[in-house]
């Protein structure tokens, strides 16, 4: 039984899913892997279920009907993880924008004192590759905006490559988490910070996907903009 579970939400990731699964299981540390698939019509779930025969008792899948959102996928995975006593629970994308090799670095940061270790593009040593300049600026200033409005000492507030210690997830009331896109990532960090947990940023290189289609949309950024104001208002009301 591993103490570390990596949760990867998927929707139409057939080009990436097998390569990602094999990469995670090739790492020096024996991570377990949970795929939360939102009814991918391209057969992503079928690929995972076939690979489960090759990787028994360490590759798992939870299938949901319909595209229900990133935040709810992670919350579903968090509940699954807490039922199974994992001590370290990771969020990671399937498209290799997050380098699986960095899982070990995030876990090490948690072992060394971080309650929430964040793979950060915007601290010293972190960077972004292959993103259009306009998207880099939008992402960077979204994090600046969140940091200023919420008074949270995190440079990459929208980061989605994270290691949580179990005790953090046990303390968060998921019924009170309201957002599903970029704002979900901000809200989780803000909630952990308000609860007094130690958040640490670990520099990573974020690389834009080369296979499959991006799930990013203007609606996600709109949710983040208004969601940050709502979080701030709710925290002082």
C-alpha positions in Angstrom: 0.0 0.0 0.0 1.5 3.3 -1.1 1.0 6.4 1.1 0.7 8.7 -2.0 -2.2 9.0 -4.5 -2.1 11.0 -7.6 -5.5 12.2 -8.9 -5.9 13.0 -12.6 -9.2 14.2 -13.9 -9.8 13.4 -17.6 -12.0 14.4 -20.5 -11.0 13.2 -23.9 -7.3 12.4 -23.1 -6.8 9.3 -25.2 -3.6 10.8 -26.8 -2.0 11.3 -23.4 -3.5 8.8 -20.8 -1.5 5.7 -21.4 1.8 7.6 -21.7 1.0 9.4 -18.5 0.1 6.3 -16.6 3.2 4.5 -17.6 5.3 7.6 -16.7 3.9 7.8 -13.2 4.5 4.2 -12.6 8.1 4.4 -13.8 9.0 6.9 -11.1 11.3 5.9 -8.2 8.6 6.3 -5.6 5.6 3.9 -5.9 2.7 6.3 -6.4 -0.9 5.1 -6.8 -3.0 6.7 -9.5 -6.7 7.5 -9.6 -8.2 8.6 -12.9 -11.5 10.5 -12.5 -13.1 10.4 -16.0 -16.1 12.6 -16.9 -17.6 10.3 -19.5 -15.0 10.9 -22.2 -16.5 10.0 -25.6 -13.1 9.3 -27.1 -12.6 6.1 -25.0 -10.2 7.4 -22.4 -11.8 5.3 -19.7 -11.5 2.1 -21.8 -7.8 2.7 -22.1 -7.5 3.1 -18.3 -9.5 -0.1 -17.6 -7.4 -2.1 -20.0 -4.2 -0.9 -18.2 -5.6 -1.8 -14.8 -5.0 -5.4 -15.6 -1.3 -4.5 -16.1 -1.1 -2.4 -12.9 -3.4 -4.1 -10.4 -4.0 -2.5 -7.0 -2.3 0.8 -7.9 -4.3 2.1 -10.9 -7.9 3.0 -10.3 -10.7 4.7 -12.1 -13.9 6.6 -11.1 -16.3 7.2 -14.0 -18.8 10.0 -13.9 -21.6 10.8 -16.3 -21.0 14.0 -18.1 -18.6 16.8 -17.9 -19.1 18.0 -14.3 -16.1 20.3 -13.9 -12.5 20.1 -12.6 -13.3 21.1 -9.1 -16.0 18.4 -8.5 -13.7 15.8 -10.1 -11.0 16.6 -7.6 -13.4 16.7 -4.7 -14.7 13.3 -5.8 -11.1 12.1 -5.8 -10.3 13.6 -2.4 -13.2 11.7 -0.8 -12.0 8.5 -2.5 -8.5 9.1 -1.1 -9.6 9.9 2.4 -11.6 6.6 2.6 -8.4 4.7 1.8 -6.0 6.3 4.2 -3.5 7.9 1.8 -1.3 10.5 3.6 -0.2 12.5 0.5 -2.8 13.3 -2.2 -1.8 15.0 -5.4 -3.5 17.0 -8.1 -2.1 16.8 -11.6 -3.1 17.4 -15.2 -3.1 14.6 -17.8 -1.6 16.6 -20.7 2.1 16.7 -19.5 1.9 20.4 -18.8 2.9 19.2 -15.3 6.0 17.1 -15.4 5.4 13.8 -13.5 9.1 13.8 -12.4 8.1 16.7 -10.1 5.8 14.5 -8.1 8.7 13.4 -6.0 9.8 17.0 -5.4 6.3 18.0 -4.2 6.2 14.9 -1.9 9.6 15.8 -0.5 8.5 19.4 0.2 5.5 17.9 2.2 7.7 15.5 4.1 9.9 18.5 5.0 7.1 20.6 6.5 4.7 21.8 3.8 1.0 21.0 4.5 0.2 22.0 0.9 3.1 21.9 -1.6 2.3 23.9 -4.8 4.1 23.4 -8.1 4.7 27.1 -8.9 5.4 28.8 -12.3 5.9 32.2 -10.7 8.5 31.8 -8.0 12.2 31.9 -8.6 13.2 28.9 -10.7 9.7 28.4 -12.1 8.8 29.1 -15.7 6.3 28.5 -18.5 7.1 27.0 -21.9 5.2 27.0 -25.2 2.3 29.2 -24.0 1.3 32.2 -26.1 2.5 35.4 -24.5 -1.0 36.7 -24.0 -2.0 33.6 -22.1 1.1 33.8 -19.9 0.2 37.4 -19.0 -3.4 36.6 -18.3 -2.4 33.7 -16.0 0.3 35.7 -14.2 -1.9 38.8 -13.6 -4.8 36.5 -12.4 -2.5 35.3 -9.7 -1.3 38.8 -8.9 -5.0 39.9 -8.7 -5.9 37.0 -6.4 -2.9 37.7 -4.1 -3.8 41.3 -3.8 -7.5 40.9 -3.2 -7.2 37.8 -0.9 -4.0 38.8 0.9 -2.6 35.4 0.4 1.2 34.9 0.2 1.2 32.7 -2.9 2.6 33.7 -6.3 0.9 31.0 -8.4 -2.6 31.0 -6.9 -4.2 29.3 -10.0 -1.6 26.4 -9.9 -3.1 22.9 -10.4 -0.1 20.8 -9.5 -0.3 20.2 -5.8 0.4 17.8 -2.9 -1.9 17.9 0.0 -1.2 16.3 3.3 -4.1 14.2 4.4 -4.9 16.5 7.4 -5.5 19.4 5.1 -8.2 17.6 3.2 -9.7 16.3 6.4 -10.2 19.9 7.7 -11.8 21.4 4.5 -15.6 21.3 4.3 -16.0 20.4 0.6 -19.7 21.4 0.7 -18.5 25.0 1.1 -16.2 24.9 -1.9 -18.2 26.8 -4.6 -16.1 27.0 -7.7 -15.1 24.5 -10.4 -12.4 26.1 -12.7 -9.5 28.4 -12.0 -11.4 29.7 -9.0 -11.5 26.2 -7.5 -7.7 26.1 -7.3 -7.6 29.6 -5.8 -10.4 28.7 -3.3 -8.6 25.6 -2.1 -5.4 27.5 -1.4 -7.3 30.3 0.3 -9.2 27.9 2.4 -6.1 26.0 3.5 -4.3 29.3 4.3 -7.2 30.6 6.4 -7.2 27.3 8.3 -3.6 28.0 9.3 -1.9 25.4 7.2 1.6 25.9 5.8 1.6 26.5 2.0 5.0 26.1 0.2 5.7 26.9 -3.5 8.0 24.5 -5.3 9.4 25.9 -8.6 8.3 23.9 -11.7 8.4 24.3 -15.5 4.9 24.3 -16.9 4.8 23.2 -20.5 1.7 23.6 -22.8 0.1 20.4 -24.0 1.2 19.0 -27.4 -1.5 16.4 -27.7 -5.3 16.8 -27.3 -7.3 19.9 -26.8 -7.1 22.5 -24.1 -10.0 22.8 -21.7 -9.3 26.5 -21.0 -12.1 29.0 -21.8 -13.0 32.6 -21.3 -15.7 31.4 -18.9 -13.1 29.9 -16.6 -11.2 33.2 -16.3 -14.5 35.0 -15.8 -15.4 32.7 -12.9 -12.0 33.3 -11.4 -12.3 37.1 -11.6 -15.7 37.3 -9.9 -15.0 34.3 -7.7 -12.0 36.0 -6.1 -14.1 39.0 -5.2 -16.8 36.7 -3.8 -14.3 34.8 -1.7 -13.0 38.1 -0.2 -16.5 39.4 0.5 -17.5 36.1 2.2 -14.4 36.1 4.3 -15.2 39.5 5.8 -18.9 39.2 6.1 
